Amino acid sequence: MRACANLYMIEPREGASLQYFSLWPEQVRQTQVMLEAEKAGKPVRILKLKCRQAGDSTLAQAWLFHKVMWTTRQRALVVAHDDETTNRLFDMSKLFYNELPPELQVPIEKLNRREIQFQPPHGSLLSAQTAGWQGLGHGRTFQHMQLSEVDRWVDPVTTLDGLLPTVPRAAGTSVIMESVAEFPDGFLKGFWDATKRGDTEYVPLFTPWFDVPDYRHAVPAEFAPLSEEEQSWVAKYGVTLEQIAWYRLTLAEFLAKEPWGGERKMRRLYPCTDDEAFQAAGLCIFPDRVLNRLKTTLARPALTFRLVATGDGRIVDVPTPLPEDADLWVWEAPKEGVLYSIGVDVSDGVGATESVVQVCRYPDYAQAAEWASNRTSPEQTAWVVRWLAEKYGGGNTLVIPEINKSGVLVLHILQSMPGTFSLFRWRYLNRPGQAETNNPSLGWETNARTKAILAQVANMVFLRDNSEAPSGVIHSHVLHDQMKRCVDVVPGRRWAVTKGDSDRILAWLIAMTGAYLDFEGGDIGGMASDGKERPVEPEKARPEPNAVDGDWDRILGDAEERSGVLTAWDTLT
């Protein structure tokens, strides 16, 4: 630390004259961790998750230069994700050397664009390479290594397989791995989680944006009151108004450049916590303005129930005061003459992920109810679907069950049960030459192609310009949380929900897409509903819409058992 403050010169961000490298508090903390490891006779191994421009790369380069400058026979290597960054980092070490007092400069044997080597008997060397260079690290031994922006490397696993074995696991060696989070479930996320669990020899360190002294700005005369989130920053982290002013100004610039994903990008590059860094990594498939609008419509359910299957196909709805103890959340009672679509995501069994049923009201695509349970078998899930379908209008209800894995069983049971609801049928062009399939498909098969269709339909509905009556409304905070974590894993080709379940968002997107294709008559990606043209064999025909199902009591329960609950439902407007 004394060498940085008194010997090593850097170029300040504002572009003024050179200045000594005065460490920031976070840089001091990391240096102390590394010095303590050395004092204890341990190899230095640092994994640094950081915000952008936090000074961590500069500190790592100063550490490597210090080792080769003042210790003989040391070899150090810096590796970055691209040539520009590699050259910039190596230029720091050249600047450190060139600005040393002449009497302290060790004679140089070789100096070029990517390597500096001192003359014998000193003999130390520092070189720089770009990740992806063929043969990187093979056949060489290093004592010190800086691995910069590893989450941006093309193939970090293969590259590190060649690099890390070149550094002995011995006292007096060091490896500093530092990066901004780029992907929600990439190499860095897995290595970070393993390191936090203590499964690696690395020390996990995180630099939040508010620990960077430069991230401050004068508070303007007209300064809006602090938001709830900003108040939490002040309470938890001691963030100042000057820091909040900087954050607001920077966020406004991100949103001006990228209205679709500017806020998410801001949170990834300037996170408050490590969880936020990874949750915001990757481009969310839903625009920020959609997520922000939907956040304003979140609400506690008006009624909450626990649905109990009696074992003979009947469902009893038990009122439950606390939403967290219920599996059915209801925001809107069934309305006469209104169309509802019901999306179904089926778990693999009791104790696995949740089975979810989402009820979507058409034409405004508003969430009416949500059922989610990990205690229900696929058979019982089919009973719940049947019960909710008849509850929400019977003949005015379209059921779209996912048919992956156990969903096939649910579809089979629904087909065998009497009722006035309809099952979703669709066609799409999936043959070479875009020839239309001859046979329609029942239910919804989720794969990479159809998941892309789900996202396209949802965004098309959410982004419709209708300020008086927004299209697409959700109320479930759990659903909203899953929406925030829907990111492009392979941009434009495959998306996934990071860090948690995806059942509620899949069921909701299926409900929206079914309503769009069937009720609205839309088509997308070559897919269209086959509901209006499908042939129905007479012996399998369903009752006419709104007809009374003679087997209602068996499926829904006797009227006496449900009379109290019906009163509760009737109070919902």
C-alpha positions in Angstrom: 0.0 0.0 0.0 2.9 2.3 0.7 4.4 1.6 -2.7 1.1 2.6 -4.4 0.8 5.8 -2.5 4.5 6.8 -3.0 5.8 5.1 -6.1 3.2 4.0 -8.6 1.6 6.6 -10.9 -1.7 6.2 -12.7 -3.7 8.3 -15.1 -6.8 9.8 -13.3 -10.2 9.4 -14.9 -10.6 13.1 -15.4 -7.5 13.1 -17.7 -5.4 15.5 -15.6 -1.7 15.0 -14.9 -0.5 11.7 -13.5 -1.1 11.1 -9.8 0.0 8.5 -7.3 -2.2 5.5 -6.9 -4.0 6.3 -3.6 -6.1 3.3 -2.7 -9.8 3.5 -2.1 -11.3 1.9 1.0 -12.4 -1.2 -0.9 -9.0 -1.6 -2.5 -7.4 -1.3 0.9 -9.7 -4.1 2.1 -8.7 -6.4 -0.7 -5.0 -5.6 -0.2 -5.3 -6.5 3.5 -7.0 -9.8 2.7 -4.1 -10.7 0.3 -1.4 -9.6 2.8 -3.0 -11.6 5.6 -3.0 -14.7 3.4 0.7 -14.2 2.6 1.5 -13.6 6.3 -0.3 -16.9 7.1 1.8 -18.8 4.5 -1.2 -19.4 2.2 -1.4 -18.8 -1.5 -3.4 -15.7 -2.4 -6.6 -16.6 -4.3 -9.2 -13.8 -4.8 -12.5 -13.9 -6.7 -13.7 -10.4 -7.1 -17.3 -9.7 -8.3 -17.4 -6.0 -9.0 -19.3 -3.1 -10.3 -18.1 -1.2 -13.4 -15.0 1.0 -13.1 -14.4 0.0 -9.5 -10.6 0.1 -9.7 -10.2 -3.6 -9.1 -8.3 -4.2 -12.4 -5.9 -1.4 -11.5 -5.3 -2.9 -8.1 -4.7 -6.4 -9.5 -2.2 -5.0 -12.0 -0.4 -3.0 -9.3 -0.1 -6.2 -7.3 1.4 -8.2 -10.2 3.8 -5.4 -11.0 4.9 -5.1 -7.4 5.6 -8.9 -7.3 7.8 -9.0 -10.4 9.5 -5.6 -9.6 10.7 -6.3 -6.1 11.1 -10.1 -6.1 13.6 -12.0 -8.3 12.7 -14.9 -10.6 8.9 -14.2 -10.6 6.7 -14.7 -13.6 3.3 -13.0 -13.8 0.6 -13.2 -16.5 -2.4 -10.9 -17.1 -5.3 -12.2 -19.2 -8.3 -10.2 -20.3 -11.3 -10.8 -22.6 -10.2 -8.7 -25.6 -7.0 -7.1 -27.0 -7.9 -3.6 -26.1 -8.4 -4.4 -22.4 -5.3 -6.6 -22.4 -3.2 -3.8 -23.8 -4.6 -1.2 -21.4 -3.9 -3.3 -18.4 -0.3 -4.0 -19.5 0.2 -0.3 -20.2 -0.5 0.3 -16.5 2.5 -1.8 -15.6 4.7 0.0 -18.1 3.5 3.3 -16.6 4.4 2.1 -13.1 7.9 1.2 -14.3 8.5 4.3 -16.4 7.5 6.7 -13.6 9.7 5.1 -10.9 12.7 7.1 -9.8 15.6 6.1 -12.1 17.6 4.7 -9.3 14.9 2.1 -8.5 14.4 0.9 -12.1 15.7 -2.6 -12.7 17.5 -2.9 -16.0 15.2 -4.3 -18.7 16.1 -7.3 -20.8 13.0 -7.2 -23.1 10.1 -4.8 -23.5 7.5 -5.0 -26.1 3.7 -4.5 -26.5 2.8 -7.5 -24.3 5.9 -8.4 -22.2 8.4 -6.8 -19.9 11.4 -8.9 -18.6 14.2 -7.7 -16.3 17.8 -8.6 -16.9 19.5 -11.3 -14.9 20.1 -11.9 -12.1 16.7 -10.4 -11.4 15.1 -12.2 -14.3 11.4 -11.5 -13.4 8.8 -11.2 -16.2 5.3 -9.9 -16.7 3.4 -10.7 -19.8 -0.1 -10.2 -21.1 -2.4 -12.3 -23.3 -6.0 -12.3 -24.5 -8.3 -15.1 -23.5 -8.9 -17.5 -26.4 -5.4 -17.4 -27.7 -4.5 -21.0 -28.7 -2.2 -22.7 -26.2 -2.5 -20.0 -23.6 -0.6 -21.0 -20.5 0.5 -24.4 -21.7 4.1 -25.3 -21.1 4.8 -22.4 -18.8 4.8 -21.8 -15.0 3.7 -18.6 -13.3 3.7 -17.4 -9.7 1.1 -14.6 -10.2 -1.9 -14.2 -12.4 -4.6 -11.6 -13.1 -7.7 -13.0 -14.8 -9.8 -10.0 -15.9 -13.5 -10.0 -16.9 -13.7 -13.7 -16.9 -17.5 -13.7 -17.4 -16.8 -12.1 -20.9 -14.4 -14.8 -22.0 -15.7 -16.9 -24.9 -14.9 -20.2 -23.2 -13.8 -19.5 -19.6 -13.8 -23.2 -18.5 -11.5 -24.4 -21.2 -9.2 -21.4 -20.9 -8.9 -21.7 -17.2 -8.2 -25.4 -17.5 -5.1 -24.4 -19.3 -4.2 -21.4 -17.1 -4.8 -22.3 -13.4 -2.6 -25.4 -13.3 0.4 -23.2 -14.3 0.3 -21.5 -10.9 1.5 -23.8 -8.1 -0.8 -24.1 -5.0 2.0 -22.8 -2.8 2.8 -19.8 -0.5 4.1 -16.8 -2.4 1.7 -17.3 -5.4 -1.4 -15.4 -6.2 -4.3 -15.6 -8.6 -6.8 -12.6 -8.8 -10.0 -13.3 -10.8 -12.2 -10.2 -11.2 -15.2 -9.5 -13.3 -18.5 -7.8 -13.7 -21.4 -10.3 -14.0 -22.4 -10.8 -17.6 -24.6 -13.9 -17.5 -27.2 -15.0 -14.9 -26.1 -18.6 -14.9 -22.7 -18.6 -16.6 -19.2 -19.6 -15.4 -18.9 -16.7 -12.9 -22.2 -17.4 -11.2 -21.4 -21.0 -10.6 -17.9 -20.3 -9.4 -19.1 -17.5 -7.2 -21.7 -19.7 -5.5 -19.2 -22.5 -5.0 -16.7 -20.0 -3.5 -19.3 -18.6 -1.1 -20.0 -22.1 0.0 -16.4 -22.6 0.8 -15.9 -25.2 -2.0 -12.9 -23.4 -3.6 -9.7 -22.0 -2.2 -10.7 -18.5 -3.3 -11.8 -15.6 -1.1 -15.1 -14.0 -2.5 -15.1 -10.2 -2.4 -17.7 -7.9 -3.8 -17.5 -4.2 -4.8 -20.9 -2.5 -4.8 -21.3 0.8 -6.7 -21.6 2.9 -3.6 -18.1 1.8 -2.4 -16.6 3.7 -5.4 -15.7 7.2 -4.2 -16.0 8.7 -7.7 -19.7 7.8 -7.9 -21.0 11.0 -6.5 -22.7 14.1 -7.9 -23.9 17.4 -6.6 -27.5 17.3 -5.4 -29.6 19.5 -7.7 -31.8 22.2 -6.4 -34.9 20.3 -7.4 -34.4 16.8 -5.9 -37.3 14.4 -5.8 -38.0 12.7 -2.5 -36.3 9.4 -1.9 -38.0 6.3 -3.2 -38.6 3.3 -0.9 -35.6 1.6 -2.5 -33.3 4.6 -2.0 -34.4 4.9 1.6 -33.3 1.3 2.1 -29.9 2.2 0.6 -29.5 5.0 3.2 -30.6 2.7 6.1 -28.6 -0.4 5.1 -25.5 1.0 3.4 -25.2 4.6 4.5 -25.6 5.9 1.0 -25.5 9.7 0.8 -27.7 12.1 -1.2 -24.7 12.9 -3.5 -24.4 9.2 -4.3 -28.1 8.9 -5.0 -27.9 12.0 -7.2 -25.2 10.3 -9.2 -27.2 7.0 -9.5 -30.3 8.9 -10.7 -28.4 10.8 -13.3 -26.6 7.7 -14.6 -29.8 5.7 -14.6 -31.5 8.4 -16.6 -28.7 8.2 -19.2 -29.1 4.4 -19.4 -32.9 4.7 -19.9 -32.5 7.4 -22.6 -30.2 5.1 -24.5 -32.0 1.8 -23.9 -35.6 2.2 -22.8 -36.2 -1.5 -23.2 -33.5 -2.7 -20.8 -31.7 0.3 -19.4 -32.6 -0.2 -15.8 -31.6 -3.8 -15.8 -28.3 -3.0 -17.4 -27.7 -0.3 -14.8 -28.4 -2.8 -12.0 -26.0 -5.3 -13.5 -23.2 -2.8 -14.0 -23.8 -1.0 -10.7 -25.3 -3.5 -8.3 -25.9 -3.1 -4.6 -25.5 -6.8 -3.8 -24.0 -9.9 -5.5 -27.5 -11.3 -5.9 -28.6 -8.2 -7.8 -25.6 -8.4 -10.0 -26.5 -11.9 -11.2 -30.3 -11.4 -11.2 -29.8 -8.4 -13.5 -27.3 -10.1 -15.7 -28.5 -10.9 -19.2 -31.2 -9.0 -21.0 -34.7 -9.5 -19.5 -37.2 -10.7 -22.1 -39.6 -8.1 -20.7 -38.9 -4.4 -21.1 -38.2 -2.4 -18.0 -41.2 -0.2 -18.7 -43.5 -3.2 -18.7 -42.1 -4.5 -15.5 -42.4 -1.1 -13.9 -46.0 -0.7 -15.0 -46.9 -4.2 -13.8 -45.4 -3.4 -10.4 -48.1 -0.8 -9.9 -50.9 -3.4 -10.4 -49.6 -5.9 -7.8 -52.1 -6.4 -5.0 -53.0 -8.8 -2.2 -55.6 -11.3 -3.3 -59.2 -10.5 -2.3 -59.9 -14.1 -1.3 -57.6 -16.9 -0.5 -58.3 -20.6 -0.3 -56.7 -24.0 0.1 -58.1 -26.5 -2.4 -58.5 -30.0 -1.0 -59.0 -33.0 -3.2 -61.3 -35.5 -1.4 -59.9 -38.5 -3.3 -63.0 -39.1 -5.5 -62.4 -36.3 -7.9 -64.1 -33.6 -5.8 -62.5 -30.3 -4.7 -63.4 -28.5 -1.5 -62.3 -24.9 -1.3 -61.4 -24.0 2.3 -61.1 -20.3 3.1 -57.7 -19.4 4.4 -57.1 -15.9 5.9 -53.3 -15.7 5.3 -52.2 -15.7 1.6 -49.0 -17.5 2.4 -51.0 -20.5 3.8 -53.3 -20.7 0.7 -52.7 -22.2 -2.7 -55.4 -20.3 -4.5 -55.3 -16.5 -4.7 -58.4 -14.8 -6.2 -58.5 -11.2 -7.3 -61.7 -11.4 -9.4 -64.8 -13.5 -9.1 -66.1 -15.1 -12.3 -68.1 -12.7 -14.5 -71.0 -13.8 -16.6 -70.4 -13.7 -20.3 -66.6 -13.0 -20.0 -64.0 -15.2 -21.7 -61.3 -16.8 -19.6 -58.2 -18.7 -20.6 -56.5 -21.0 -18.1 -52.8 -21.8 -18.4 -51.5 -24.9 -16.7 -48.0 -25.9 -15.8 -47.7 -29.3 -14.2 -45.0 -30.4 -11.8 -43.3 -33.8 -11.9 -45.0 -34.9 -8.7 -45.7 -34.2 -5.0 -42.8 -32.4 -3.4 -41.2 -31.3 -6.7 -41.7 -27.9 -8.3 -45.1 -26.3 -8.2 -48.1 -27.1 -10.3 -49.6 -23.8 -11.3 -53.0 -22.8 -12.8 -53.3 -19.2 -14.0 -56.7 -17.7 -14.9 -56.5 -14.9 -17.5 -59.5 -12.6 -18.3 -60.0 -11.7 -22.0 -59.9 -9.1 -23.7 -57.7 -7.1 -21.3 -55.5 -10.1 -20.4 -55.9 -9.5 -16.7 -55.0 -12.0 -14.0 -58.2 -13.2 -12.2 -56.8 -16.0 -10.1 -53.6 -18.1 -9.4 -53.3 -21.5 -7.9 -49.9 -23.0 -7.1 -49.0 -26.1 -5.1 -46.2 -28.5 -4.7 -48.3 -30.9 -2.6 -50.6 -32.0 -5.4 -50.3 -34.9 -7.7 -50.8 -34.6 -11.5 -54.2 -36.4 -11.1 -55.3 -33.9 -8.4 -54.0 -31.0 -10.5 -56.4 -32.1 -13.3 -59.3 -32.0 -10.8 -58.3 -28.5 -9.8 -58.1 -27.4 -13.4 -61.5 -28.8 -14.1 -62.9 -27.2 -10.9 -61.5 -23.7 -11.8 -62.6 -24.0 -15.5 -66.2 -24.6 -14.5 -66.0 -22.0 -11.8 -64.9 -19.4 -14.4 -67.7 -19.9 -16.9 -67.5 -23.4 -18.3 -68.3 -22.9 -21.9 -66.6 -19.5 -21.9 -63.3 -21.0 -20.6 -60.4 -22.3 -22.6 -58.0 -24.6 -20.8 -54.4 -24.8 -22.1 -52.5 -27.5 -20.2 -48.7 -27.9 -20.8 -48.2 -31.4 -22.1 -44.5 -31.9 -21.2 -43.8 -34.8 -18.9 -46.7 -35.3 -16.4 -48.8 -32.8 -18.4 -49.8 -35.6 -20.8 -51.5 -37.4 -17.9 -53.4 -34.2 -16.9 -54.5 -33.7 -20.5 -55.7 -37.3 -20.6 -57.7 -36.9 -17.4 -59.2 -33.6 -18.6 -60.3 -35.2 -21.8 -62.1 -38.0 -19.9 -63.9 -35.6 -17.5 -67.3 -34.1 -18.3 -67.5 -30.4 -18.5 -68.4 -27.4 -20.7 -64.9 -26.0 -21.0 -62.8 -26.2 -24.1 -59.3 -27.6 -24.5 -56.8 -25.7 -26.6 -56.0 -27.1 -30.0 -53.4 -25.6 -32.4 -51.4 -26.0 -35.6 -48.2 -24.5 -36.6 -45.8 -24.8 -39.6 -43.1 -27.1 -38.4 -42.1 -29.1 -41.5 -39.4 -28.4 -44.1 -40.6 -25.9 -46.6 -43.1 -24.5 -44.0 -45.8 -27.1 -44.8 -48.7 -27.0 -42.5 -49.2 -29.9 -40.2 -52.1 -32.1 -40.9 -53.2 -32.8 -37.4 -53.8 -30.3 -34.7 -52.2 -30.7 -31.3 -54.0 -30.6 -28.0 -52.5 -28.6 -25.1 -49.2 -26.7 -25.1 -45.8 -28.3 -25.7 -43.0 -26.2 -24.3 -39.8 -26.1 -26.2 -37.3 -23.5 -27.3 -39.4 -22.5 -30.3 -42.7 -22.3 -28.4 -41.1 -20.5 -25.5 -40.0 -17.8 -27.9 -43.6 -17.5 -29.1 -44.8 -17.2 -25.5 -42.5 -14.2 -24.9 -43.4 -12.6 -28.2 -47.1 -12.7 -27.6 -46.8 -11.5 -24.0 -44.7 -8.5 -25.0 -47.0 -7.7 -27.9 -49.9 -7.6 -25.5 -48.1 -5.7 -22.7 -46.8 -3.0 -25.1 -50.1 -2.2 -26.7 -50.6 1.6 -26.6 -53.7 1.9 -24.5 -53.1 4.2 -21.5 -56.7 4.3 -20.3 -57.0 0.5 -20.0 -53.6 -1.1 -20.1 -53.4 -4.5 -21.9 -52.0 -7.2 -19.7 -52.4 -6.8 -15.9 -51.0 -9.1 -13.2 -51.5 -9.0 -9.4 -49.3 -11.8 -8.1 -46.0 -10.5 -6.6 -44.5 -14.0 -7.1 -45.4 -13.9 -10.7 -43.8 -10.5 -11.1 -40.6 -11.7 -9.4 -40.4 -14.6 -11.9 -40.9 -12.1 -14.8 -38.0 -10.0 -13.6 -35.8 -13.1 -13.8 -36.7 -14.1 -17.3 -33.5 -13.5 -19.3 -32.0 -14.5 -22.6 -29.6 -17.3 -21.9 -28.8 -17.6 -25.6 -29.8 -14.1 -26.9 -32.8 -14.3 -29.3 -32.9 -18.1 -29.1 -33.5 -19.3 -25.6 -34.6 -17.7 -22.4 -34.9 -19.1 -18.9 -35.8 -18.0 -15.4 -32.7 -17.5 -13.2 -32.3 -18.5 -9.6 -35.7 -20.0 -8.7 -38.9 -21.5 -10.1 -40.4 -20.7 -13.4 -43.8 -22.4 -13.1 -46.0 -19.4 -12.5 -44.6 -17.3 -15.4 -44.9 -20.3 -17.8 -48.5 -20.9 -16.8 -49.3 -17.2 -17.2 -47.6 -16.9 -20.6 -49.5 -20.0 -21.7 -52.8 -18.5 -20.6 -52.0 -15.2 -22.4 -50.9 -17.0 -25.6 -53.9 -19.3 -25.6 -56.3 -16.3 -25.3 -54.4 -14.4 -28.1 -54.5 -17.3 -30.5 -58.0 -18.6 -29.8 -60.1 -15.7 -28.5 -58.4 -12.9 -30.5 -57.8 -15.1 -33.5 -54.1 -14.1 -33.8 -51.2 -16.1 -35.1 -47.5 -15.8 -34.5 -44.5 -17.9 -35.5 -46.6 -19.9 -37.9 -48.8 -21.0 -35.0 -52.6 -20.5 -34.9 -55.5 -21.9 -32.9 -57.4 -24.8 -34.4 -60.3 -24.4 -32.1 -62.9 -23.1 -34.5 -62.2 -25.7 -37.2 -61.6 -28.8 -35.2 -63.8 -31.8 -35.9 -65.7 -33.2 -32.9 -66.9 -36.7 -32.9 -70.5 -36.9 -31.7 -69.9 -39.4 -29.0 -67.1 -37.2 -27.6 -68.9 -33.9 -28.0 -69.0 -31.7 -24.9 -72.2 -30.1 -23.5 -73.3 -26.8 -25.1 -71.9 -23.7 -23.4 -73.5 -22.9 -20.1 -75.2 -26.3 -20.0 -75.5 -27.8 -16.5 -73.1 -30.7 -16.1 -75.0 -33.6 -14.4 -71.8 -34.7 -12.8 -71.1 -31.3 -11.2 -71.5 -32.5 -7.6 -69.0 -35.3 -8.1 -66.4 -32.9 -9.4 -67.0 -29.7 -7.5 -68.5 -31.0 -4.3 -72.1 -31.0 -2.9 -73.9 -27.7 -2.6 -74.2 -28.2 1.1 -70.5 -28.5 1.5 -69.8 -25.5 -0.6 -72.6 -23.1 0.6 -70.3 -21.2 3.0 -67.6 -20.8 0.4 -70.0 -19.7 -2.2 -71.0 -16.8 0.1 -67.4 -15.8 0.3 -67.0 -15.9 -3.5 -70.1 -13.9 -4.0 -68.7 -11.1 -1.9 -66.0 -10.6 -4.4 -66.7 -8.0 -7.1 
